[in-house]
Amino acid sequence: MSTVLVRYETKPERADENQALVEAVFAQLQAEQPDGLRYMTLRFGETQFAHVAEIEGETNPLRESSAFAEFQREIADRCVEGPNPVDVQIVGQYRFAD
């Protein structure tokens, strides 16, 4: 299993658009229920976002998502910083994202 954290900051005028694109990704995931993925997105402040994905196996189900492809399409144009993906290890959790 791999866990990835991606953090970025959007341009103020594009933050709500970014959130709408993220929400479309979650709607597609909810409808399709792909296996091998735990995924969460956080918005903090007005313009900052963080995505956490836990992927089981060699295939990332997000790569098969048309909504995720649309989200990624103009991500660089929506951002003033990032996105910055890093592999992370969960050290501990308590009733989080069960």
MARBA-3410 file (N, C-alpha, C, O; in Angstrom, 1 decimal):
98
0.8,-1.2,0.0,0.0,0.0,0.0,0.9,1.2,0.0,1.9,1.3,0.7 ~ 0.5,2.2,-0.8,1.2,3.5,-0.7,0.2,4.6,-0.3,-1.0,4.6,-0.6 ~ 0.8,5.6,0.3,0.0,6.8,0.7,0.7,8.0,0.2,1.9,8.2,0.4 ~ -0.1,8.8,-0.5,0.4,10.1,-1.1,-0.3,11.3,-0.5,-1.6,11.2,-0.4 ~ 0.4,12.3,-0.2,-0.2,13.6,0.2,0.2,14.6,-0.9,1.4,14.7,-1.3
-0.8,15.4,-1.4,-0.6,16.4,-2.4,-1.1,17.7,-1.8,-2.3,17.8,-1.5 ~ -0.3,18.7,-1.7,-0.7,20.0,-1.1,-0.5,21.1,-2.2,0.5,21.0,-2.9 ~ -1.4,22.1,-2.2,-1.2,23.2,-3.2,-2.1,24.3,-2.7,-3.0,24.2,-1.9 ~ -1.8,25.5,-3.3,-2.6,26.7,-3.1,-3.1,27.2,-4.4,-2.4,27.4,-5.4 ~ -4.4,27.5,-4.5,-5.0,28.0,-5.7,-5.0,29.5,-5.7,-4.8,30.1,-4.7
-5.2,30.0,-6.9,-5.4,31.5,-7.0,-6.8,31.7,-6.4,-7.7,30.9,-6.5 ~ -6.9,32.8,-5.7,-8.2,33.1,-5.0,-9.4,33.0,-5.9,-10.4,32.5,-5.4 ~ -9.3,33.5,-7.1,-10.5,33.5,-8.0,-10.8,32.2,-8.6,-11.8,32.0,-9.2 ~ -9.9,31.2,-8.3,-10.1,29.8,-8.9,-10.4,28.8,-7.8,-10.6,27.6,-8.1 ~ -10.4,29.2,-6.5,-10.5,28.2,-5.4,-11.9,27.5,-5.5,-11.9,26.3,-5.3
-12.9,28.2,-5.7,-14.3,27.6,-5.7,-14.4,26.6,-6.9,-15.0,25.6,-6.8 ~ -13.8,27.0,-8.0,-13.8,26.2,-9.2,-13.1,24.9,-8.9,-13.5,23.8,-9.3 ~ -11.9,25.0,-8.3,-11.2,23.8,-7.9,-12.0,22.9,-7.0,-12.0,21.7,-7.2 ~ -12.7,23.5,-6.0,-13.5,22.7,-5.1,-14.6,22.0,-5.9,-14.8,20.8,-5.6 ~ -15.2,22.6,-6.8,-16.2,22.0,-7.6,-15.7,20.8,-8.4,-16.4,19.8,-8.6
-14.5,21.0,-9.0,-13.9,19.9,-9.7,-13.6,18.7,-8.8,-13.7,17.5,-9.2 ~ -13.1,19.0,-7.6,-12.8,17.9,-6.6,-14.1,17.2,-6.2,-14.1,16.0,-6.1 ~ -15.2,18.0,-6.0,-16.5,17.4,-5.7,-17.0,16.5,-6.8,-17.6,15.4,-6.5 ~ -16.7,16.8,-8.1,-17.1,15.9,-9.2,-16.3,14.6,-9.1,-16.8,13.6,-9.5 ~ -15.0,14.7,-8.7,-14.2,13.4,-8.6,-14.9,12.5,-7.5,-15.0,11.3,-7.8
-15.2,13.1,-6.4,-15.9,12.3,-5.3,-17.2,11.8,-5.8,-17.6,10.6,-5.4 ~ -18.0,12.5,-6.5,-19.3,12.0,-7.0,-19.0,10.8,-7.9,-19.8,9.8,-7.9 ~ -18.0,10.9,-8.8,-17.7,9.7,-9.7,-17.3,8.5,-8.9,-17.7,7.4,-9.1 ~ -16.4,8.8,-7.9,-15.9,7.7,-7.1,-17.1,7.0,-6.3,-17.1,5.8,-6.2 ~ -18.0,7.8,-5.8,-19.1,7.3,-5.1,-20.0,6.5,-6.0,-20.5,5.4,-5.6
-20.2,6.9,-7.2,-21.0,6.2,-8.2,-20.3,4.9,-8.6,-21.0,3.8,-8.8 ~ -19.0,4.9,-8.8,-18.3,3.7,-9.4,-17.7,2.8,-8.3,-17.5,1.6,-8.6 ~ -17.5,3.3,-7.1,-17.0,2.5,-6.0,-15.8,1.7,-6.4,-15.8,0.4,-6.2 ~ -14.7,2.3,-6.9,-13.5,1.5,-7.2,-12.8,0.9,-6.0,-12.8,1.5,-4.9 ~ -12.3,-0.3,-6.2,-11.6,-1.0,-5.1,-10.2,-0.4,-5.0,-9.7,0.2,-6.0
-9.5,-0.6,-3.9,-8.1,-0.3,-3.8,-7.8,1.2,-3.6,-6.6,1.6,-3.8 ~ -8.7,1.9,-3.1,-8.5,3.4,-2.9,-9.2,3.9,-1.7,-10.4,3.6,-1.5 ~ -8.5,4.7,-0.9,-9.1,5.5,0.1,-8.6,6.9,-0.2,-7.4,7.1,-0.4 ~ -9.5,7.9,-0.2,-9.1,9.2,-0.7,-9.9,10.3,0.0,-11.1,10.1,0.4 ~ -9.2,11.3,0.3,-9.8,12.4,1.1,-9.1,13.7,0.6,-8.0,13.8,0.2
-10.0,14.8,0.5,-9.5,16.1,0.2,-9.9,17.1,1.3,-11.0,17.1,1.8 ~ -8.9,17.9,1.7,-9.2,19.0,2.7,-9.0,20.3,2.1,-8.1,20.5,1.2 ~ -9.8,21.3,2.5,-9.6,22.7,2.1,-9.4,23.4,3.4,-10.2,23.3,4.3 ~ -8.4,24.2,3.4,-8.1,25.0,4.6,-7.7,26.4,4.1,-7.1,26.7,3.1 ~ -8.1,27.4,5.0,-8.1,28.8,4.5,-9.0,28.9,3.3,-9.9,28.1,3.1
-8.8,29.9,2.6,-9.6,30.1,1.4,-9.1,29.4,0.1,-9.9,29.1,-0.7 ~ -7.8,29.2,0.1,-7.2,28.8,-1.2,-6.3,27.6,-1.1,-5.8,27.2,-2.1 ~ -6.2,27.0,0.1,-5.3,25.8,0.2,-6.0,24.5,0.2,-7.1,24.4,0.8 ~ -5.4,23.5,-0.4,-6.0,22.2,-0.5,-5.0,21.1,-0.2,-3.8,21.3,-0.5 ~ -5.4,20.0,0.3,-4.5,18.8,0.5,-5.3,17.6,0.2,-6.5,17.5,0.6
-4.8,16.7,-0.6,-5.4,15.4,-1.0,-4.5,14.3,-0.3,-3.3,14.4,-0.4 ~ -5.2,13.4,0.2,-4.5,12.2,0.8,-5.1,11.0,0.1,-6.4,10.8,0.1 ~ -4.3,10.2,-0.6,-4.8,9.0,-1.2,-4.0,7.8,-0.7,-2.7,7.8,-0.7 ~ -4.7,6.7,-0.3,-4.1,5.5,0.1,-4.5,4.5,-1.0,-5.7,4.2,-1.3 ~ -3.5,3.9,-1.7,-3.7,3.1,-2.9,-3.1,1.7,-2.6,-2.0,1.5,-2.2
-4.0,0.7,-2.8,-3.6,-0.7,-2.6,-3.3,-1.3,-4.0,-4.1,-1.1,-4.9 ~ -2.2,-2.0,-4.1,-1.9,-2.6,-5.4,-1.1,-1.6,-6.3,-0.7,-0.5,-5.9 ~ -0.9,-2.1,-7.5,-0.1,-1.4,-8.5,-0.9,-0.3,-9.3,-0.3,0.6,-9.8 ~ -2.2,-0.4,-9.3,-3.0,0.5,-10.1,-3.7,1.5,-9.3,-4.3,1.2,-8.3 ~ -3.5,2.8,-9.7,-4.2,3.8,-9.0,-5.6,4.1,-9.7,-5.6,4.5,-10.8
-6.7,3.8,-9.0,-8.0,3.9,-9.6,-8.3,5.3,-10.0,-9.2,5.5,-10.9 ~ -7.7,6.3,-9.5,-7.9,7.7,-9.9,-7.5,7.9,-11.4,-8.0,8.8,-12.0 ~ -6.5,7.2,-11.8,-6.1,7.3,-13.2,-7.1,6.9,-14.2,-7.1,7.2,-15.4 ~ -8.1,6.1,-13.8,-9.2,5.7,-14.6,-10.4,6.6,-14.6,-11.4,6.4,-15.3 ~ -10.4,7.6,-13.7,-11.5,8.5,-13.5,-11.5,9.7,-14.5,-10.5,10.5,-14.6
-12.5,9.8,-15.3,-12.6,11.0,-16.2,-12.8,12.3,-15.4,-12.3,13.3,-15.9 ~ -13.4,12.3,-14.3,-13.6,13.5,-13.4,-12.2,13.9,-12.9,-11.9,15.1,-12.8 ~ -11.4,12.9,-12.5,-10.0,13.2,-12.0,-9.2,13.8,-13.1,-8.4,14.7,-12.9 ~ -9.3,13.3,-14.3,-8.6,13.8,-15.5,-9.0,15.3,-15.7,-8.1,16.1,-16.0 ~ -10.3,15.6,-15.6,-10.7,16.9,-15.8,-10.2,17.8,-14.7,-9.8,19.0,-15.0
-10.2,17.3,-13.5,-9.6,18.1,-12.3,-8.1,18.4,-12.6,-7.7,19.5,-12.4 ~ -7.4,17.5,-13.1,-6.0,17.7,-13.4,-5.7,18.6,-14.6,-4.6,19.2,-14.7 ~ -6.6,18.7,-15.5,-6.4,19.3,-16.8,-5.8,20.7,-16.7,-4.8,21.0,-17.4 ~ -6.3,21.6,-15.8,-5.8,22.9,-15.7,-5.2,23.2,-14.3,-5.3,24.4,-13.9 ~ -4.8,22.2,-13.6,-4.4,22.4,-12.2,-3.3,23.5,-12.1,-3.3,24.3,-11.2
-2.3,23.4,-13.0,-1.2,24.4,-12.9,-1.7,25.8,-13.1,-1.2,26.7,-12.5 ~ -2.7,26.0,-13.9,-3.2,27.3,-14.2,-4.0,27.8,-13.0,-4.1,29.0,-12.7 ~ -4.6,26.9,-12.2,-5.4,27.3,-11.0,-4.6,27.6,-9.8,-5.0,28.2,-8.8 ~ -3.3,27.2,-9.8,-2.5,27.2,-8.6,-1.5,28.4,-8.6,-1.0,28.8,-9.7 ~ -1.2,28.9,-7.4,-0.1,29.8,-7.2,1.1,29.1,-6.6,2.2,29.6,-6.6
0.8,27.9,-6.1,1.9,27.1,-5.4,1.5,25.6,-5.6,0.4,25.2,-5.3 ~ 2.4,24.8,-6.0,2.2,23.3,-6.1,1.5,23.0,-7.4,1.4,23.8,-8.4 ~ 1.0,21.8,-7.5,0.8,20.8,-6.5,2.2,20.1,-6.2,3.0,19.9,-7.1 ~ 2.3,19.7,-4.9,3.5,19.1,-4.4,3.2,17.7,-3.9,2.8,17.6,-2.7 ~ 3.3,16.6,-4.7,3.0,15.3,-4.1,4.2,14.7,-3.4,5.4,14.9,-3.8
3.9,14.1,-2.3,5.0,13.4,-1.5,4.4,12.1,-1.0,3.2,12.0,-0.6 ~ 5.2,11.1,-1.0,4.9,9.8,-0.3,5.0,10.0,1.2,5.9,10.6,1.7 ~ 4.0,9.5,1.9,4.0,9.6,3.3,3.7,8.3,4.0,3.2,7.4,3.3 ~ 3.9,8.2,5.2,3.6,7.0,6.0,2.7,7.5,7.1,2.9,8.5,7.8 ~ 1.6,6.8,7.3,0.7,7.1,8.5,1.3,6.5,9.7,1.6,5.3,9.8
1.6,7.4,10.6,2.3,7.0,11.9,1.2,6.5,12.9,1.4,5.6,13.7 ~ 0.1,7.1,12.9,-1.0,6.8,13.8,-2.3,7.5,13.4,-2.3,8.5,12.7 ~ -3.4,6.9,13.8,-4.7,7.5,13.6,-5.6,7.1,14.6,-5.5,6.0,15.2 ~ -6.6,7.8,14.9,-7.7,7.5,15.9,-9.0,7.8,15.2,-9.4,9.0,15.1 ~ -9.7,6.8,14.9,-11.1,7.0,14.3,-11.1,8.0,13.1,-12.1,8.7,13.0
-10.1,8.0,12.4,-10.0,8.9,11.3,-10.2,8.2,10.0,-9.5,7.2,9.7 ~ -11.2,8.7,9.2,-11.4,8.1,7.9,-11.6,6.6,7.9,-11.2,5.9,7.0 ~ -12.4,6.1,8.8,-12.7,4.7,8.9,-13.9,4.4,8.0,-14.3,3.3,7.8
END
